[in-house]
C-alpha cells in the first residue's frame, strides 16, 4: 500500500491496483486506437482524452484515433451500453500499463470512458519527461448511483457552467446529474404545453427544450444520466405565478426572492391539478429520457391546506390522517401519473409510505436511519444526508459519511442491495455562475470516492493529498474553482498594491464561511436572490487548506512533546506572517468597503498569531506560565472564534492547542518549580 500511496494520485481509488515495473513514456508520439466495438460516444471520448492529455502536458498530440493495435494506448470494448443509460449497467474496466504500451478493456463503453479518465490521472512529470506508471488496475464501482444535484432554480446556472461541472463529474466517475429545475424562486424549463410556467415563473432565465436535449446528449457522451426534479406539492411558488388556479390558496403569486420554506402548495383535492400534471409530466417524460423522474415532495408546511375549509373537509370526508395523509393521497395520484409515462418516481424522505409501489426511489436528506427504514420496507434509496456541499463541511467530514454506515450497516445483505449509492447536493442560495465551482470542487471528489471506492479506503490524510493534485487537474477541464478565487479577490481589493493584495489573500486563505445555515442566522438583513455575491464570504473556498495544514503542523508539534524543532520553526514563521499581515491590510480596508468588512477578522488573525507566538516563546525558554497567562491568551482566541462578516477564523483552534500545551499541566509545559 505504501508503494501505491507514494506513486499514484488516483481519485477515486480503484477497486484493485497492482504496481508494475517502470513507466510508460508519454510524448508527442502518443496515440490511441479503438478496437472491438466502436461508436460515436467512444470516438468522442478518445478525442477528448487526447485533447486533455495535450493540455496537461503541453504536447502537440495527434487528435484522431490511430488504426490498429500498434497505438500507445488500445481501448477494447465488447459492446455499446444501453441507448438510454440505465441504473446498474456494468461500468467495470481493466487498465494495464507497461513500459511499452497500455490497454483498456471493458465490457461496454461506460467502462472504456472510466478507464480513459484513470489513465489521465496516472500521467505525471518525471526527470525524463511525462510518464504513466506501470500498473494493472481492475476496477468497478461500489455503488451504481453516484450523483451530483445542482439547484438551478434558486439561482439560475448557465449551461456552460453545467457542462464544465459535468466534465468534472466524468473525471471522478460520477454517473448521475440530478437537475433541480423548479422552486419558489424560479421555474427553469420551457414547457410548450404550458408556456406560462417559464414565461411568468422564471424572470426570463430558463432552459429551452433544445438546450436541455443538448445537455442530456453532452452528459450521455460522458457516461452520465440526467434525472430532472420538479418539486411539488410544496416548493412550488413559481408554478403558481402563471397558474394560480392549481394552488391551495387564491393568488396572485409572485416569484419568491427570499430563502426558506414557504406556504404555497398544490391543491391535492382539485382534479384539474392531476390533469395538468398528467399533461406536463407527459411532456417532460418525452424530453428527459432517463427512467427516473424526481418529484421532490419535501418540506410541505401545510399552512395553505390548514387555512382552506374545502381541503379540510376533503381530509375528513376521505378519512385521511391530516396533512400527512393528504400528501400521501397526492403522492399516490402523482406516482400513477409518473408510472403511466414510463418513469419510476424519485422523491425525498417525506414521500416514503409502505402503501406506495416498491419501484419508487427514496432520496434521504434525513440520514441513514431513514434510508435503512426505506430499505427494510422494500424501497430502493440514495443518501444525500452528509453530502450537502452548500453547508461548508470539510472534505474529511463528507468523506466519513457512508451510505451503508450507522443504521444501514445493520441491514441484511438483501436490504443493503437496495441502497443504490448517494448524491452530493449543491443548493444554490449563495452560489452563482462565478463561485459555484468553488462550492462543489474539489470537495465533491471526496464524495465521489466514497461512492466508487472500496469501503475500507478511508484515510482522510491520503484523501487530501490526492484531492489537491486532482484539484489542479480539474482546472484543465475549464472548472474555475481556483482562478475565480483570485479574480474575485482582485475585484474586492480594487486598485491595491501587490503588498496589499497579498495581505488580503493571506487573510482570505485562512477564513471560511460560517457553517450549516449560519449565513441566515448571522445575516444583518434577510438574504434574497437579488443580493450580489461579491463579498469575501462569497469568494473564498468553503474549506481552508492553509488552516488545515497549519492545524496538522500544530498537532505534529504537540505530539512530539514540542521537541520537533523543525516543525516548531515552521509554525513560528507562519505565525509571524499572520501577526504582521494586519498592518499591511488595514490601509486597503480604508479604501474598499468589501475589505473593511473583514478588517476586524484581520485584527483577530494578528491577535491569535501573537498569542501563538507567546506560547512558542514560553515553550522555547522553558519558562513557567501561570493561569493568568493562559486565561489572557485564551480570551484572545475565544474572541477571534466569534463569526465576523459571516466568516470563521480557522487557525484559532490550532493556536489554542499551542496555548494549552504551554500552560501549566499542558502536554509540553515545564514542570513547576
N, C-alpha and C positions, 0 to 999 in steps of 0.2 A: 504493500500500500504506500510505503514511503517513496518508492520509485515513481509510482503513479502521481503522488502529490507533487513531487519535485519537477516532473516533466510535462504534465498535462494541465491545461487550464480549461477543461471542458465544462460546459454548463448547459443543460443538466448532465450529471454524471451518468454514463451508460450503465446498462444492466450488468455487462461483463466486459472487462478490459484486460487484455494480456499484452504486456510490453514486448516488443521485438528488439532487434539489434540495429543500431544506427538510425538513419533517417533518409527520407526521400527528398531530393533537391527539387525546389520549386523555382523555375526560372521562366524566361520569356518563351521557351520551347514547350512549356507545359500544355498538354492537350487533353481533351475529354472526348470519349466516344460512348455512344449508346448502343447496347447490344440487347438482343431479345426483343421484348415488346417496346415499341417507341410510339409516343403520341405527342400532341401539341403541348400538353402540360409538362411532360418530361423534357421536351426540347426547350421550352421556355425556361425551365428550372436550370438546365445546364448552361444556358446563355447568361442567366442572372448570376450563376455561380462564377463563371469566368469573369464577368464584369466586376463582381465584388472582390474576387481574388486579385484582379488588376488594381483595384482601389487600395486594398490592404497592403499590397507590395510595391505599388508604383510601377509595376512592369507592364509592358505592352503585350497583351495576351491575344492569341487567336480566338476571336469571338465565336466562330461557328464550330460545332462539334466535329471531331475528326472521324474518319472512316476506319473501320476495322478494329482489331484488338491490340494494335501497337501503340495506342494512345497512352499517355502517362496515367490517366485515370479512366477505367472502363466501368460503366454503370450497366448492370444487367438486371432487368426487371422482367418477371414472368408474364404479368398481365396488368391491365388497367384496373383501377379501383372503380367503385360504382359511379355511374354518371351523375347521380345525386349522392354526394358523400354521406355515409351513414355512420351512426354511432357503433363503435365496436369493430370497425374494419381493421384488418391486420396492418399494423404500422411498423413491423419489425424490419430490420436490415442487418447485414453483416458488412463491416468496413475493414478491409485488410490493406495495410500499408507496409511495403518493404523498401529496401534501398533502390530497387529497380522499377517500381511501379505500384499502382494502387487499384483496388477494385471495390465496388459496392454491389452487393447482390441483395435483392429484395423480392418478396412475392408479388408486390404491386408497386405502383409509382409513389404511393404515400411513403413507404419505406425508403425509396430512392431519394425523395425530397429530404427526408431526415438525415440520410447518410451524407448528402452533399453539405448540409449545414454543419455536421460534425467534422467533416474534413476541413472546412474553412476555419474552425476553431483549433484544429491541430497545427495550422501553419504559424510559424514563429520565425523571428530573425535569429540568425546564428553568426558566428565569426566567418563562416564560409558562404553566407547568403541566406535566402529564405529556405526553410525546410519544413517537412512534416514528419513527426516522429514515427518510427516503425511501430506498428501496433495491430492487434486483432481485436476488433470491437464487435460484440454480438449484443444487439440492443433491441429492446421492446419496452413500451411504456407500462408503468404500474397501473394507471387508470386510463380509461378510454375517453373521459370528458375532462379536458384541461382548458379552461376558458378564461377569457377576459371580457368583462362587461364594461362598456363605455356609455355613460349617460350623456346623450347628445340633446336632451330636452331642456334641462335647466339652463345650460349654456350650449348654444349651437356649436358644433365642432365641424370645421370644413372637411371636405373629402380628402384633400391632400394630407391632412393630419391623420385621418383614419387609415389611409393607405400606408403611411410610414409606420404606424403602430402595428398594423397587420404584418408588415415586414419584420418588425421586432418580434412579434409572436412566432413567426416562422422560424426565426433564428433560435428561439428557445423551445421550439417544438410544441407550442400550444396549438390547439386544433378547433376551438370554438370561439367565434366572435359574437358575443351577446350584445345586441344593438338595442339600447333603451331609447325608444322613439317617441314616447308621449309622457307628459307630465302636467302638473298645474301650470308650469311656466312655458309650455310650448308643445305643439303637435307638429312633428317634423317630416311627415311623409305626404307626398302628393297622392290624393285619392281622386280618381276620375269619376267615381260614382257619387262621392260626397265632397265636392271641391271646397265647400265652406270650412271643412276641417282644417285644411292647410292654408286656405286664403285668409281666414279670420283668426286662426289659432296659432300662428307662427311668427307674426311680425315680418313676414316675407322670408324667413330663414327656414327652409325645408329642403328635403332631397326629392328631386323628380324621380319618377319611376325608372327612367333611363339611367339616371345616375346610380340608383340602387342596383339595377341589374349589372351595371359596370363594376360596382364594388363587390357584389357577390361573385362575379367572374374573377375579379382580382384575387379575392380570398381563396377561391377554389384552386386557382393556379398554385397557391402556396399551401394547399392541404388543410384549409381552414373552412369550417362550416360557419354559416351566418344564421343565427337564431334571432328573430325580431321579438321585441317586447312592446306590447301596447297595454299600458297599465289601467286596470279597471276592476271593480267599480269605483274605487277611490283614486286619488292622484289624477283626477280627470277634469280639472277646471278648463283646460284648453279645449277639450272636446266640446264643451257647452257654450263656448263663445259663438260658434256657428250653429249649434244645435241645442239650444236651451230646453227644447221640448223633451229631451231624454233625461234631464236632471231630476233630482228628488225635491227640488225647491224651485220657485219661479225665478227667472232671470231678471235683468240681463246679467251676463257674466263677462268678466274681463280677464285677460291673461294675468296670472299672478306674478308679481315682481319679487315677493319675499320668499324666504325659505321656511319649510316646516310642513306639518300635516294640516290640511285644510278641510273644510266641511263638504264641498261639493262631491256628490256621488251619483252614479246612475240609479234610476228608479227600477228596482227589480220587479215591481208589480205592474209595470207598463209593458203590455205585449208588443207595442211598437218598438221598444228597445231591442227585443230579440230579433225582430225582422230587420232592423237596422244593422245589428251586429252580424247577422247571417250574411247580409249583402257585403258588409265591409270586410269581414274575415274571409269571405269567399274571394274578394278582390285581392286581399293581401296574401292569401294562400297561393294564388297563382303567381304573385310577384316574388315571394320568398320560397324557394323550392325545398328547404330543409324540412324534415319530418316533424321537427319540434316547433311549437308556437307558444310563446310566453305571454301569459295574460295578467301578470302582476299579482293582484289580489291582496296586497298588503296594506296595512295601516288605514283601514276604514274607520273613522271615528264615530260614525253613526249619528251625528248630530242632526243632519237633514232628515234622516229616517225617523228619529225620535220626534221631530217637530212636525211631521206630516201625518195628519189624522188618517188619511186614506191608507198610508203604508202601515200604520199601527193596526188598523182594522184588518188589513190583509194578513198580518202576522197572527192575529188572534183567530181569524176565520180558518186559516190553514194549519193551526196548531203548531206554529213554528216556535222554536226556542229563542225568542228575542232577536236581536240584530244578527247574532251569530247564525241562527237558523235561517234568517233571511238571506245572508250572504251564501250559505250553503245552497239554498234554493237557486240563487243566481248562478253559483258555480256549476251546479248540475245542468242547468239550461245551457250555460256557456260551453261546458265540456261537450255536450251533444253537438253544438254548432261546430266547434273545432274538429271533432271527430268526423262529422259529416263532410268536411272539406279535406279529409285525408290526413289530418295532423294529430299529433299527440300533444296534449296540453301540459305546459310547464307553468308552475306558479310558486310564489313564495310560501313560507311556512303556513300562513293563515288559510290556505286553501285545503290543507290536509283534513280529510274526514274519511273514515272507513267505508262510507257508503258510496264513495266515488270509484269509478273504474280503476283497475290496477295499472293501466298503461300510462297514467299521468306521471310527471316527474316533479318532485318537490325540491325547490332550491331553498336551502336553510340559511337564514341570516341570524337565527337564534342559537345555533350551535349543534354540537354532536349529539346532545340529548334528543333534540327534536329530529335530527337526521336518523338516529338509531330507532326512534319510535316509528318513523315512517317505514323504515326497512322491516321492522317487526310486523307491521301491518301489511307488508307485501308491496310497498311502493319503492320505486327507484328514487334516488336522491343525489344531489350535489351540494357540497359545502361551500358557503361563502363567509360564514362567521369566522373571523380571524384573518380574512383576506381582504378587508376593506382598505384599499390603498389610501383613500382620502383621509383616514383617521391619523395618518402620520406615524404609524408604528415603525419600529426598526425592522430591517430585513430579517434580523435574527428572531424577532418575535413572530413575524409571519411564518418563518421557516419552521418554528417549533409546533405549529398547528398542523394536525394530520387528520384527513377525513376519516381515518379509522382509529383515531385516538379517543380518549375519555370513554364515554358511554358506548361509542361504536366499537371499541376494542373488544367488548364482551359479546358481540353478535355471533351467531352461528356462521359457519362457512357459507351457507346458502344466503343468509341475510347480508353478509359482507359483500356478496356479489352485486347486491342492489345499490351499494354505494358506488356511484359511477365516477366520482372524482370531485372536482371543485372548480370554482371560478373566483378570480380576483375581480374586485369591483371598484370602478373609478367613477364615483358620484361627482357631479360637476358644479356644486355650489360655488367653489372657489377655484375653478380652472377655466382657462380659455385656450385658444389655439397656441398662445405663446408659452404657457407654462405647463400644459397638460403632460408633455413628455417627461418633465422632471418629476411629476407626481406619480407617474407609472414606472419609470425606469430610473435606476437599474433594479429597484426592489422587487419588481414583478418577476424577475428572473429567479429569485429565491422561491417564490410560489410555484413557478413553472417546474423547478427542480423537485419540489415536494410532490408534485403530481406525476412526474415522469419517473424519477429515480427510485431505486430500492429503498425501502423504509429505513434500513439501517444507515443510510447516508444522512448524517445528522450533525456533523461538526460545524458549528457556526463560523469558527475561525477560518477553516478551509473554504467554506462557502464565500466568506467575504473576500478572500484572496482571489478567488476565481471570478467573483462578481465584478470586481473592479477592472479586471482585464477585459471581461465581456463588455462592460460599460463603454470603454473606449472603442471597442469593435463596433458597437451598435451605432456609433456616430457615422460610420461608413455607409449605413443604410439610409441616412438622412434624418435620423432622430436628433432632436435638438436639446436633450436634457443637460448637456454640458455647456455648449456655446451660448445658448439663450440665457443661461445664468449670468455669464459675464456681460452679455449685451444688456440685460435688464439692469444690472448694477451700474453700468455706464449711463443709462438714462437717469437713474436715481441720483448719480453723482453730478451730472451736468458737466460744466466746464471745470473739472477738477484737475489738479496736478497729478502726476504719476504717484507721488508720495501719498496724496490724499486718497486717490482711488485705491491704492494698495491697502491703506488703512481701513477703508470700507470693506474691502474684500476679506481682510484678516478677521474683522468682526463678523461679517456675514457667514464666513466659513464655520463659525463655532456656535451659531444660534439655529434653532429650529422653531417652526410654528408650534403653538400650543396644540395639544393632542386631543384626540377624540372629537367632541363637539365644543371644544374650548373657544373657538372663534365666536360662536354665538354667545357664550357665557361672558366673554370679556369685551364684547363689542360696545363701543360708546353710543352707537346708533344701529338700528336694525339693518342688516345687510340686505341688498337687493341685487337683482340681475343687472341693474343699470350701473352699479358701482364699478369704477375702474379697478383692475387688479394690477396695480403699478407700484405697490409698496414693497418694502424689504421682505415682509412676511410672504408676499406672493412670488418673490424672485428666488428665494433660497430653496435648496433641496429640502425634502422632508426629513432627511437623516443626515447628520453632520459626520462626515468621515474624519475630519480633523479632531473633533471632540472624542469620537470613539477611539481613535488611535492614541490620543493623549490618555484616556482612561486606561487603555491596555498598558501603557508605559507606567502609569501610577501603580496599577495592580502588580506589575512585574517588580517594580522597585520595592514596594512594601513587602511582597512575598520573599524578597532577598534579605529581609530584616533591615532594609535601607542600606545595604552594603554594596549594591551594584553601582559602582562609581560611574560607569559609562551611561547607564540609564538615568542616573541622577543628574549628570551633566546635560543630557538631552532635555530633561524636564526643566531644569533651570533656564536653559536658553529659550525654551518656549514661553516660560512664564515672564521672562524679561521682555520678550517681544510683545506679549499681551499687555504687560504693565505700561509699556511706553507707547502703545498704539493710540491710546485715547488722546494724547496731546496732538497727534497728527491728524486725528479725525475731527476734533471739535471745530476748527475753523470752517471746515466744509459744512458742518451742521448749522452754522450760522447763515449759509447761503442756499441750502437746499432744504425745503420743508420735509422732504421724504427722508433725508438723513437726520434731520432734527428729531424725528420720531424715535430714532434709535440711539440718540445721544446718551440717554440715561443708561441704556444697556451697555454702551461703550464704557461709561464710567464704572459700571459694575464689573466689567471684564478687567479693567485696571485694578479695581479693588480686590477681587478674588485672586488675581495674579500676585499682588503684593502679599496677600495672606499666605499663598502657597510658598512664596519666597521666604517669608518669615519662618514657615515650617521647615524648609530646607536648611535655613541658617541654623535653626535650633538643632537639627539633626547633625549637621556638619561640625558644629562646635561643641557638641556633647553637653550643651547647657541644659539644665533642668527647666522645663516650662512649669507653669502653675495653672490652676483652674481659671484664674482671671484671664490669662493669655488665651487659653482655649476658648473661653466664652467670647472674648473680643473678636478673635478670628472667625469663629463660627457664626457670630452675628453678621459679619460682613458677607459670608457665604449665604446665609439664610435670606438676607435682603436681596442678594443677586438672584436667588432662585425664584423670586416672585415674578410672574409674567409682566412684561412691559412691552407695549407696542405689539401685543399678541405673540411675543417671542419668548423662548426659553433659552437661557444661557447654559449650554450643555456641559462645559468643563467644570462647573461649580461642584458637582457631586464628587468628581475625582479629586479636586483640591481639598474637599472636606476629608477625604481619606488620608491625605498627607498630614492635615492638621491633627486628625485622630491618632495617626501613627506617632507623631511627635509629642503628643500630650502625655501627661502623667498616666502611667499604666498602659500606654499605647504599645503597638507592636514594636516600634523602633525607639521608644523613649529610653533615655539613660536612666539607670537606677537612681532612686532618691538617696541623697547623702544624709 
